[in-house]
Amino acid sequence: MKIVSIRTKIISIVFIFLGLISTAFIIYSIVTTADLKKLRLDGIERLVEYETEKVNKVIAGLERAAIFYVLGSNVGFELAVGNPSERLVLEFTKSFIFAVGGGYWYEPYAYNSNQLRAGFYAFHDKKENSVQMDETFFMDEYDYHNKNWYLEIKEKLEEPYQVVWTKPYVDDSGTFSLMTTAGSGIFDEEGKLVAISTIDWEIDGIIRELMEIRPTRNSFVLLSVPDQDYIISGAHININTGDSIKSLSFDIKASSFTLNGINYLTFGRYMDNGWYLTIQIPEKEIFEEVDRRNRRYSIIIAVTLILTLLNAYLFIFKFVNKPIKRLTNDVSRIALGNLDAKINVKSRDELGILASTFNKVTGDLKQSIEENAKEREEKKRISTELEVANKIQCSMLPNVFPAFPDRNEIDLFASMSAARNVGGDFYDFFFVDRDNIALVIADVSGKGIPSALYMVVAKTIIKEACTAAAVCDAAASCAKKNPFDVIGSVNEKLCENNESSMFVTAIVGILNIPTGKFSYINAGHNPPIVRRNGRFEYIKNEPCLVLGFMENAKYNQYEITLEKGDILYMYTDGVTEAMNEKKEIFGEEKLMDTLKNCRLHSPKDILLAVKNDVDNFSNGAEQADDITMLCLKMIDNKEIRIEADISKLDELFKFINTELEKYGYSSISINEINVAVEEIFVNIVKYAYDEKGGKVSVSIYGEDKTFIRFEDTGKPYNPLVQKEPNLEKDILKRNIGGLGIYLVKRIMDTVEYWRSNGKNILLISKSA
């Protein structure tokens, strides 16, 4: 057989790669151009989405304001203490900074049987920098019943809490600017429309901001209302407010069109109130920079890679080819039976490691031949000792499940399947106090009775150290203990009189159940596995030195946080190193595949599934090591933990509404609950945390009657002690505040507050 030198192979590989690179760059120039164009288009689409979402947040706030007016009016009518409309209008308008003004407009004779028209309207007076009532709207001369905005809203109202937007119009009663109005209906018990609540929005500023969007020099922006065939504004083209969309020479919803001989691409998005924002950009301007930059970068990258490959060849020849040739010559002498021969390769790389390995293997082989006879004589005795060790080990492990039936925060299961010829694995779990549970899994070095006895000693020392830490923690004169303190004392005790030089690989950790924080030390053990966010993953921190090997050893403590529903899985190497008849090991990858198929199982089912897969893989091969596993699951509750920030309201609403829809709540009830949730959350942000930030936990449970629980660690604050507002008192003489929590009490069935363990807790409920 013809032998090809490594040098020839390296040269051939380099030239093959040069040919492949040349071909790749031809494809690269085509593919990257398409990718960059797509990125450019995606960027423009995200710009349109971003601008519309900014407007949508204002729209959503105004719609909630209109509904809030209706809720406030309904509460006022229920009180039967005169007419609260004027007071509600004035106070509500102060709360909505985006609105120009807002108010109530009654149907003919609905407010007073002797009065045709009645309206209550408050507005933001920009000159006085205050909110004032507009007294002119109390006069019969203002015939709002025949105003376009009133008729437009009234015509579209069909049910309570429905919000209707008017076509943009120029306000002729004060601001003389472009406006739009959001309105909602107030109905009596018979479902008859009594009045409408309105929120006015001055949109000149929003329009100016949208019209400034110009991704390229010749692009233009169009804002319209397609359902009403109405153009609000068009930048950089001859279009006026109020023009018909049909008058345009192009289709605003088409993805592309040609205008004045130029091909345009259109990017559009609807807003929540039916407006449609489009940006029209010349196609040539979008991609001209992409094409130029792609060609330039392709040339630079091609030249750089070619030079890199040439330099790589020179280094490979010098640092790989020569040492391999020397290694081959030395190994040939060993192959002839000369076990005293040494390989003289001193490089600090894989070749140097391989040379050291060969030297060690030859020495070990020589020694193994001499000791082989002695091992056969000892084998029978060792087997007997190991059986005794395994029985001792099994009797030492907790094996009653469920382990803690009175604790519903966690589910825990553990198992140890002893091999016939080995022993030394163990696990343990126990509460060190009410909130903290110690978790231990370990593997003693060696085999036979010594390892089994050493396991008993190690298990006892670890438990005593954890228990001592808990007792010490309860004493006023003792500092707080943690796994770092426990492991240090355990290692020192195991090193004492350890003439057999045995050691223990272990994971020792303490789980704080209320916070989910698991503090642990990995003393040379297999990495634990955690399921978070539905995915299992290895937690591969750098392991520390094994226990009992060296006094004053340094140990690093790590910490992970387990959320509700998360799973912690720990095991010994008997799982991953299980072998079949072909001497193939089960391995970490197969273990991970098994766990992925168990993502919704209980800890007991997970351990049974892993053991079953290991047995199937082994296919009858003798078990070489103990298979020990411990699995803990944090019980899942329907809870969300968010920042105490007003901007997180939408995330909170999404969480609450998703659960309410499962329980079959009506849209009216959901709106009322959302008002209560918003009021309580805003109070926590403003008063419990003084708007300095923090965390708020919100949980929801129940079906026929739903409970929503708020928890925060801010300063003590009980909103229920606020005095209820005196709605009979003149609004100008009444103190501001208290109306929001008063509405919460009226809307919800129950509202309770208490403080426990440094937390404010507020619980509300409402029947479906």
C-alpha positions in Angstrom: 0.0 0.0 0.0 1.4 3.4 -1.0 2.0 5.7 2.0 1.1 9.4 1.6 3.0 11.8 3.8 1.1 14.2 6.2 2.9 17.1 4.5 1.4 16.1 1.1 -2.1 15.8 2.7 -1.8 19.3 4.3 -0.7 20.9 1.0 -3.6 19.1 -0.8 -6.1 20.2 1.9 -5.0 23.8 1.7 -5.3 24.0 -2.1 -8.7 22.3 -2.0 -9.9 24.9 0.5 -8.6 27.7 -1.7 -10.7 26.3 -4.6 -13.7 26.0 -2.3 -13.3 29.5 -1.1 -13.2 30.9 -4.6 -16.4 29.1 -5.4 -18.0 30.1 -2.1 -17.4 33.8 -2.7 -19.2 33.7 -6.0 -22.2 32.3 -4.1 -21.6 34.6 -1.2 -21.9 37.8 -3.3 -25.3 36.7 -4.5 -26.7 35.4 -1.2 -25.4 38.3 1.0 -26.9 40.9 -1.4 -30.3 39.3 -1.0 -29.9 39.0 2.8 -28.8 42.6 3.2 -31.7 43.8 1.1 -34.1 41.8 3.3 -32.5 43.3 6.4 -33.0 46.8 4.9 -36.6 46.1 4.2 -37.1 44.6 7.7 -35.5 47.7 9.2 -38.0 50.0 7.4 -40.9 47.7 8.5 -39.7 47.9 12.1 -39.5 51.7 11.8 -43.2 51.8 10.7 -44.1 49.4 13.4 -42.3 51.4 16.1 -43.9 54.7 15.1 -47.4 53.2 15.0 -46.9 51.5 18.4 -46.0 54.9 19.9 -49.3 56.3 18.7 -51.2 53.1 19.7 -50.0 53.6 23.3 -51.6 57.1 23.3 -54.8 55.7 21.6 -55.0 52.8 24.2 -54.7 55.3 27.0 -57.5 57.5 25.6 -59.8 54.6 25.1 -59.3 53.5 28.7 -60.0 57.1 29.7 -63.3 57.1 27.8 -64.3 53.8 29.5 -63.1 55.2 32.9 -65.5 58.1 32.4 -68.3 55.7 31.9 -67.4 53.6 35.0 -67.2 56.8 37.1 -70.5 58.0 35.8 -72.1 54.6 36.6 -70.8 54.7 40.2 -72.1 58.3 40.5 -75.6 57.3 39.4 -75.6 54.3 41.9 -74.8 56.7 44.8 -77.9 58.8 44.1 -76.4 61.8 45.7 -77.2 64.4 43.2 -75.3 64.8 39.9 -71.6 63.9 40.1 -70.9 64.5 36.4 -69.2 67.9 36.8 -66.9 66.7 39.6 -66.0 63.5 37.8 -65.3 65.4 34.5 -63.0 67.8 36.3 -61.1 65.2 38.3 -60.8 62.7 35.5 -59.5 65.2 33.0 -56.7 66.1 35.4 -55.6 62.4 35.2 -55.3 62.2 31.4 -52.4 64.3 30.2 -52.7 63.3 26.5 -56.3 64.7 26.2 -57.2 68.3 25.3 -60.4 67.8 27.2 -63.2 65.5 28.0 -66.8 65.4 29.3 -70.3 64.1 29.2 -73.0 65.0 26.6 -76.6 64.0 27.4 -79.3 63.0 25.1 -82.3 65.4 24.8 -84.0 65.7 28.1 -81.9 62.9 29.6 -80.2 65.0 32.2 -83.3 67.0 33.1 -86.8 66.5 31.8 -87.1 70.3 31.3 -83.7 70.8 29.6 -83.1 69.9 26.0 -79.3 69.8 26.2 -76.8 69.4 29.0 -73.1 68.9 28.8 -70.2 68.9 31.2 -66.8 69.5 29.6 -63.4 70.1 31.2 -60.3 71.1 29.2 -56.6 71.7 29.8 -56.1 75.5 29.7 -52.6 75.9 28.3 -52.4 79.6 29.3 -53.4 79.0 32.9 -51.7 75.6 33.0 -54.7 74.1 34.7 -57.9 72.0 34.1 -61.1 74.1 34.0 -64.8 73.5 33.3 -66.0 75.1 30.0 -69.2 76.9 31.2 -70.3 77.7 27.6 -71.4 74.1 27.0 -74.2 74.5 29.6 -76.0 76.9 27.3 -78.7 75.8 24.9 -77.0 77.8 22.1 -74.4 75.1 21.7 -76.3 72.6 19.6 -74.0 69.7 20.0 -76.8 67.2 19.1 -76.3 68.2 15.5 -72.5 68.4 15.5 -70.8 66.0 13.2 -68.6 64.5 16.0 -71.7 63.8 18.2 -73.7 62.2 15.4 -70.8 60.1 14.2 -70.2 58.7 17.7 -73.9 58.1 18.4 -74.5 56.4 15.1 -71.7 53.8 15.8 -72.4 53.1 19.5 -74.0 49.7 20.0 -73.1 48.4 23.5 -71.6 49.6 26.8 -67.8 50.2 27.0 -67.6 50.4 23.2 -65.1 53.1 22.1 -65.8 55.0 18.8 -63.3 57.3 17.0 -64.5 60.2 14.9 -63.0 61.3 11.6 -60.3 64.0 12.2 -61.7 67.5 12.1 -60.6 71.1 12.7 -61.8 72.3 16.1 -63.8 75.6 15.7 -64.6 76.2 19.4 -61.2 77.0 21.0 -58.0 75.3 19.9 -58.6 75.7 16.1 -56.3 72.7 15.5 -56.8 69.3 14.0 -58.6 67.1 16.4 -60.2 63.6 16.8 -62.5 62.4 19.5 -63.0 59.1 21.2 -66.4 58.4 22.6 -68.2 55.8 24.7 -71.8 55.4 25.6 -73.6 55.6 28.9 -76.7 53.4 29.0 -79.5 53.1 31.5 -80.8 49.8 32.9 -83.0 49.3 29.9 -80.1 49.6 27.5 -81.1 53.0 26.3 -78.4 55.5 25.5 -78.5 58.3 28.1 -75.3 60.2 27.3 -71.9 59.8 25.7 -68.5 60.4 27.3 -65.8 61.9 25.1 -62.0 62.5 25.1 -60.6 65.0 22.6 -57.2 64.5 21.2 -55.2 67.3 19.5 -53.3 65.4 16.8 -51.2 68.1 15.1 -48.1 67.1 17.1 -48.5 63.4 16.3 -49.0 64.2 12.6 -45.9 66.4 12.5 -43.8 63.7 14.1 -45.0 61.0 11.7 -44.6 63.2 8.6 -40.8 63.6 9.5 -40.2 59.9 8.8 -38.0 59.8 5.7 -35.8 56.7 5.4 -34.4 58.1 2.0 -34.2 61.5 0.4 -37.2 61.1 -2.0 -39.6 59.0 0.2 -42.9 60.4 1.4 -45.4 59.6 4.2 -49.2 59.3 4.0 -51.6 59.1 7.0 -55.2 58.2 6.2 -58.5 56.7 7.4 -59.3 54.0 4.7 -62.7 53.1 6.2 -63.8 56.7 5.8 -62.0 57.5 2.5 -60.2 60.3 4.3 -56.6 61.6 4.1 -55.3 63.1 7.3 -51.9 64.3 6.0 -49.4 63.7 3.3 -45.7 64.8 3.6 -43.6 66.0 0.6 -46.4 65.5 -1.9 -49.3 67.8 -3.0 -52.0 66.3 -0.7 -54.3 68.2 1.7 -56.1 67.2 4.8 -59.6 65.9 4.0 -58.8 64.8 0.4 -60.3 61.5 -0.8 -58.0 58.5 -0.9 -59.7 57.6 -4.2 -58.3 60.8 -5.7 -54.7 59.5 -5.5 -53.1 58.1 -8.6 -51.8 55.0 -6.7 -53.1 52.3 -4.4 -51.9 53.0 -0.9 -52.4 49.3 0.1 -50.3 48.0 -2.9 -46.9 46.6 -2.0 -45.4 48.6 -4.9 -46.4 51.1 -7.6 -45.0 53.4 -10.2 -45.4 57.2 -9.9 -43.8 59.7 -12.4 -41.7 56.9 -13.9 -40.2 55.9 -10.4 -40.9 52.5 -8.9 -41.9 52.8 -5.2 -42.2 50.2 -2.4 -44.9 50.8 0.2 -44.6 50.0 3.9 -47.9 50.3 5.8 -49.4 49.5 9.2 -52.9 50.1 10.7 -53.2 51.8 14.1 -55.7 50.6 16.7 -58.2 53.4 15.9 -58.4 52.5 12.2 -55.8 55.0 10.9 -53.3 53.7 8.2 -49.7 54.9 8.1 -47.8 54.3 4.9 -44.2 55.2 3.8 -43.5 55.2 0.0 -39.8 54.8 -0.8 -38.1 54.7 -4.3 -36.9 51.1 -4.6 -33.6 52.3 -6.1 -32.7 54.4 -3.1 -33.4 51.6 -0.7 -30.8 49.2 -2.1 -28.1 51.4 -3.6 -25.9 51.5 -0.4 -26.4 47.8 0.1 -25.1 46.9 -3.3 -22.0 49.1 -3.0 -21.1 48.0 0.6 -21.5 44.3 -0.3 -19.1 44.4 -3.2 -16.5 46.2 -1.1 -16.7 43.8 1.9 -16.6 40.8 -0.4 -13.3 41.8 -1.8 -11.7 42.5 1.6 -12.9 39.2 3.1 -11.7 37.2 0.1 -8.2 38.6 0.3 -8.0 38.2 4.1 -9.1 34.5 4.0 -6.6 33.6 1.3 -3.7 35.2 3.3 -4.9 33.5 6.5 -4.9 30.0 4.8 -1.4 30.5 3.5 0.0 31.5 6.9 -1.9 28.6 8.5 -0.2 26.1 6.2 3.3 27.4 7.2 2.5 27.1 10.9 1.0 23.6 10.5 4.0 22.3 8.7 6.4 23.6 11.3 4.5 22.7 14.5 2.6 19.6 13.5 4.3 17.7 10.7 7.8 17.5 12.4 6.5 16.4 15.9 4.3 13.8 14.2 7.2 12.3 12.3 9.3 12.0 15.6 6.3 10.5 17.4 5.9 7.9 14.7 9.5 6.7 14.9 9.4 6.4 18.7 6.0 4.5 18.8 7.4 2.0 16.2 10.0 0.9 18.8 7.3 0.4 21.5 5.3 -1.7 19.0 8.2 -4.1 18.7 7.8 -4.9 22.5 10.3 -2.5 24.0 8.2 -1.2 27.0 11.3 0.7 28.3 11.4 3.0 25.3 10.4 6.7 25.8 8.8 9.1 23.3 10.7 12.3 23.2 8.1 14.9 22.0 8.1 18.0 24.3 5.5 20.2 22.5 2.8 21.8 24.6 -0.2 20.6 22.6 -2.2 17.4 21.8 1.0 15.7 20.4 2.8 16.4 23.7 -0.1 15.0 25.7 -0.2 12.0 23.4 3.5 11.4 23.9 3.0 11.6 27.7 0.1 9.3 27.5 2.1 6.7 25.6 4.9 6.9 28.2 2.4 6.5 31.0 0.5 3.7 29.2 3.7 1.7 28.7 4.6 2.1 32.3 1.1 1.2 33.5 1.1 -1.8 31.1 4.3 -3.1 32.6 3.0 -2.7 36.1 -0.4 -4.1 35.2 1.2 -7.4 33.9 2.9 -7.8 37.3 -0.3 -7.0 39.3 -2.8 -9.0 37.2 -2.2 -12.2 39.2 -2.8 -10.5 42.5 -6.1 -8.9 41.3 -7.6 -12.3 40.4 -6.9 -13.5 44.0 -8.5 -10.5 45.5 -11.6 -10.4 43.3 -13.7 -12.9 45.2 -13.1 -11.2 48.5 -13.9 -7.8 47.1 -17.2 -9.0 45.7 -18.4 -10.2 49.1 -17.4 -6.9 50.8 -19.2 -4.9 48.2 -22.5 -6.7 48.8 -22.3 -5.8 52.5 -21.4 -2.2 51.6 -24.4 -1.9 49.3 -26.8 -3.2 52.0 -25.4 -0.7 54.5 -25.7 2.1 52.0 -29.3 1.4 51.1 -30.4 1.3 54.7 -28.9 4.7 55.3 -30.9 6.5 52.5 -34.3 8.2 53.0 -36.8 6.2 50.9 -40.3 7.2 52.0 -42.2 9.2 49.5 -43.7 11.7 49.3 -40.9 12.9 51.5 -42.7 16.0 52.9 -46.5 15.7 52.4 -47.2 18.9 54.4 -45.2 21.0 52.0 -46.9 21.9 48.7 -44.2 24.2 47.4 -42.0 21.3 46.2 -42.2 17.8 44.8 -39.1 15.6 45.4 -38.1 12.1 44.6 -34.7 10.2 44.8 -33.5 6.7 44.0 -30.3 4.6 44.2 -30.0 1.4 42.1 -26.9 -0.4 43.4 -24.6 -2.3 41.1 -23.7 -5.9 41.9 -20.0 -5.3 42.3 -19.6 -1.6 43.4 -20.9 0.7 46.1 -20.4 4.2 47.5 -23.1 6.4 46.0 -25.5 8.2 48.3 -28.1 11.0 48.4 -29.8 12.9 51.2 -32.4 15.6 51.7 -33.7 17.3 54.9 -35.0 20.7 56.1 -32.5 22.7 58.0 -35.3 25.2 59.0 -38.8 25.9 57.7 -37.7 27.7 54.5 -34.4 25.9 53.6 -33.9 22.4 52.5 -30.5 20.7 52.1 -29.9 18.6 49.0 -27.0 16.2 48.8 -25.8 13.7 46.1 -22.4 12.1 46.3 -20.1 9.4 45.0 -17.3 7.9 47.2 -14.1 6.9 45.5 -13.1 3.3 45.3 -15.0 0.1 45.7 -15.9 -2.4 48.4 -16.5 -2.2 52.1 -14.1 0.8 52.6 -16.0 3.0 50.2 -19.4 1.9 51.7 -18.1 2.7 55.3 -16.6 6.0 54.0 -20.0 6.8 52.5 -21.6 6.4 56.0 -19.0 8.7 57.5 -19.4 11.3 54.8 -23.2 11.3 54.9 -23.2 11.7 58.7 -20.7 14.5 58.7 -22.5 16.4 55.9 -25.9 16.2 57.7 -24.4 17.2 61.1 -22.6 20.2 59.5 -25.9 21.4 57.8 -27.8 20.9 61.0 -25.2 22.7 63.0 -25.3 25.6 60.6 -29.1 25.8 61.0 -28.8 25.8 64.8 -26.1 28.4 64.6 -28.1 30.6 62.3 -30.9 30.6 64.9 -28.6 31.9 67.6 -28.2 35.7 67.9 -24.4 35.5 68.4 -23.7 33.4 65.3 -23.2 34.6 61.7 -25.4 33.2 58.9 -24.2 29.8 57.5 -24.3 28.7 53.9 -23.0 25.8 51.8 -19.5 27.4 51.8 -19.3 27.1 55.6 -20.7 23.5 55.5 -18.3 22.2 52.8 -15.3 23.7 54.5 -16.0 21.9 57.8 -16.9 18.7 56.0 -13.7 18.6 54.0 -11.5 19.2 57.1 -13.2 16.4 59.0 -12.9 14.0 56.1 -9.2 14.8 55.8 -8.6 13.9 59.4 -6.8 10.5 59.7 -7.7 9.7 56.1 -4.8 7.3 55.7 -6.6 5.5 52.9 -6.6 8.7 50.8 -10.3 8.2 49.9 -12.3 11.1 48.7 -15.9 12.1 47.8 -17.3 13.8 44.8 -20.5 15.7 45.8 -23.0 18.4 45.3 -24.1 20.0 48.5 -26.7 22.8 48.3 -29.3 24.6 50.2 -32.6 25.6 48.5 -34.5 28.6 49.9 -38.0 27.6 48.9 -39.7 31.1 49.1 -37.1 32.7 46.9 -36.1 29.7 44.8 -32.4 30.5 45.3 -30.3 27.3 45.3 -26.8 27.9 46.7 -24.5 25.0 46.1 -20.9 23.8 45.9 -19.8 21.2 43.3 -16.9 19.2 44.7 -15.7 17.4 41.6 -19.2 16.0 40.8 -21.2 15.7 37.6 -22.9 19.0 36.6 -26.5 19.3 37.7 -29.3 19.8 35.2 -32.0 22.4 35.5 -35.2 22.9 33.5 -36.0 26.6 33.1 -38.5 28.2 30.7 -39.4 24.7 29.4 -35.8 23.8 28.5 -33.4 21.4 30.3 -29.8 22.6 30.4 -26.5 21.6 32.1 -25.2 24.0 34.8 -21.5 23.5 34.0 -19.7 25.7 36.6 -16.0 24.9 37.1 -16.1 22.0 39.7 -14.0 22.4 42.9 -11.6 19.9 44.5 -13.2 16.7 45.8 -13.9 16.3 49.5 -11.3 14.6 51.8 -8.4 15.0 49.4 -6.6 18.2 50.7 -6.9 20.2 53.9 -7.7 23.9 53.6 -9.0 23.4 50.0 -10.7 26.4 48.4 -14.3 25.9 47.3 -16.5 28.2 45.1 -20.1 28.6 45.9 -22.6 29.0 43.0 -26.2 30.1 43.0 -29.1 29.6 40.6 -32.7 30.7 41.0 -35.5 28.2 40.5 -38.8 29.7 39.4 -42.2 28.1 39.8 -42.4 25.0 37.6 -38.6 24.6 37.3 -36.9 21.3 37.9 -33.5 20.5 39.4 -32.0 17.0 38.5 -28.8 15.6 40.0 -27.2 12.3 39.4 -24.0 10.3 39.7 -21.7 9.1 36.9 -23.5 5.7 36.9 -26.1 7.3 34.7 -23.9 8.9 32.0 -21.2 6.1 32.1 -23.6 3.2 31.8 -22.4 0.9 29.0 -23.9 -1.5 26.5 -22.4 -4.7 25.1 -20.5 -2.7 22.5 -18.8 -0.7 25.2 -20.6 2.5 24.2 -21.5 4.8 27.0 -25.0 6.3 27.6 -23.5 9.8 27.8 -24.7 13.3 28.6 -26.4 13.8 25.2 -28.7 10.7 25.6 -29.5 11.8 29.2 -30.5 15.2 27.9 -32.7 13.6 25.2 -34.5 11.6 27.8 -35.1 14.6 30.0 -36.5 16.6 27.1 -39.2 14.0 26.6 -40.1 14.3 30.3 -40.5 18.1 30.5 -44.0 17.8 32.0 -43.5 14.8 34.2 -43.3 14.6 38.0 -39.8 14.0 39.6 -40.8 10.3 40.2 -41.8 9.8 36.6 -38.6 11.5 35.4 -36.3 9.2 37.4 -38.3 6.1 36.3 -38.0 7.3 32.6 -34.2 7.9 32.9 -33.7 4.4 34.6 -35.8 2.8 31.9 -33.8 4.4 29.1 -30.5 3.5 30.7 -31.6 -0.2 31.0 -32.8 -0.3 27.4 -29.5 1.2 26.3 -27.5 -1.3 28.3 -29.6 -4.1 26.7 -28.7 -6.7 29.4 -25.1 -5.6 29.9 -23.8 -5.8 33.5 -24.4 -2.6 35.5 -20.9 -1.3 36.2 -21.7 1.4 38.8 -24.5 2.6 41.1 -27.2 4.7 39.4 -28.2 7.4 41.9 -30.5 10.3 41.1 -32.3 13.1 42.9 -35.0 15.3 41.3 -36.8 18.3 42.8 -39.6 20.4 41.1 -40.8 23.8 42.2 -44.6 23.6 42.2 -46.0 25.9 39.5 -48.5 28.7 40.4 -50.1 31.2 38.1 -47.9 34.1 39.0 -46.1 37.0 37.3 -43.2 39.0 38.8 -42.6 42.4 37.1 -40.8 45.7 37.7 -42.8 48.4 39.6 -43.0 50.6 36.5 -46.1 52.1 34.8 -44.7 50.9 31.4 -45.3 47.2 32.6 -49.1 47.7 32.8 -49.6 46.2 29.3 -47.7 43.1 30.3 -49.7 42.8 33.5 -53.0 43.2 31.6 -52.0 40.5 29.2 -51.3 38.1 32.0 -54.5 38.9 33.9 -56.8 38.9 30.8 -55.4 35.5 29.6 -56.5 33.8 32.8 -59.8 35.7 33.0 -60.7 34.5 29.5 -60.1 30.9 30.6 -62.6 31.4 33.4 -65.3 32.7 31.0 -65.5 36.3 32.2 -67.6 38.8 30.1 -65.8 41.7 28.4 -67.6 44.1 30.8 -66.3 42.2 33.9 -62.8 42.0 32.4 -62.8 45.8 31.8 -63.9 46.4 35.4 -61.2 44.1 36.8 -58.6 45.8 34.5 -59.5 49.2 36.0 -59.0 47.8 39.6 -55.7 46.1 38.6 -54.4 49.4 37.1 -55.4 51.5 40.2 -53.7 49.0 42.6 -50.5 48.7 40.5 -50.2 52.4 40.1 -50.6 52.9 43.9 -47.8 50.4 44.5 -45.5 52.2 42.1 -46.2 55.7 43.5 -46.5 55.0 47.2 -45.0 51.7 48.2 -41.8 52.3 46.1 -42.0 56.1 45.7 -41.5 55.6 42.0 -37.9 54.4 42.8 -38.5 50.9 41.3 -38.8 47.5 42.8 -40.5 44.2 42.1 -44.3 43.3 42.3 -45.6 39.8 42.3 -49.1 39.2 41.0 -50.8 35.8 41.2 -54.3 34.8 40.1 -56.4 31.7 41.1 -59.9 30.5 41.3 -62.6 30.0 38.7 -66.2 30.8 39.7 -64.7 33.5 42.0 -61.3 34.8 41.0 -58.8 36.1 43.5 -55.9 38.4 42.4 -53.0 38.8 44.9 -50.5 41.7 44.8 -47.2 41.4 46.8 -44.4 44.0 47.1 -41.4 44.7 49.4 -41.9 48.4 49.4 -42.5 50.6 52.5 -45.7 49.8 54.5 -48.6 51.2 52.6 -52.3 50.4 53.1 -54.5 52.1 50.4 -57.7 51.0 52.2 -57.1 53.5 55.1 -57.7 56.4 52.7 -60.8 58.4 53.5 -63.6 57.9 51.0 -64.2 61.0 48.9 -67.2 63.1 49.8 -69.0 63.3 46.5 -71.6 65.7 47.9 -69.0 68.3 48.6 -68.0 70.8 45.9 -65.2 69.4 43.9 -63.1 72.6 44.1 -63.2 72.3 47.9 -62.6 68.6 48.1 -59.1 67.1 48.6 -57.8 65.3 45.5 -57.3 61.6 45.8 -59.2 58.6 47.1 -61.6 58.3 44.1 -59.5 55.5 42.5 -59.5 53.1 45.4 -63.1 54.0 46.0 -63.9 52.8 42.5 -61.9 49.5 43.2 -64.1 48.9 46.3 -67.3 49.5 44.2 -66.2 47.3 41.3 -64.7 44.3 43.2 -66.6 41.9 45.5 -63.9 42.0 48.2 -60.7 44.1 48.9 -58.3 43.1 51.7 -54.8 44.3 52.8 -52.2 43.0 55.3 -48.4 43.1 55.8 -46.4 40.0 56.4 -42.6 39.2 56.4 -41.7 42.7 55.2 -44.3 42.6 52.3 -47.4 44.5 51.4 -50.1 42.1 50.4 -53.4 43.1 48.8 -56.1 40.6 47.8 -59.1 41.4 45.6 -61.8 39.1 44.3 -64.8 39.1 41.9 -67.3 36.5 40.8 -67.5 35.4 37.2 
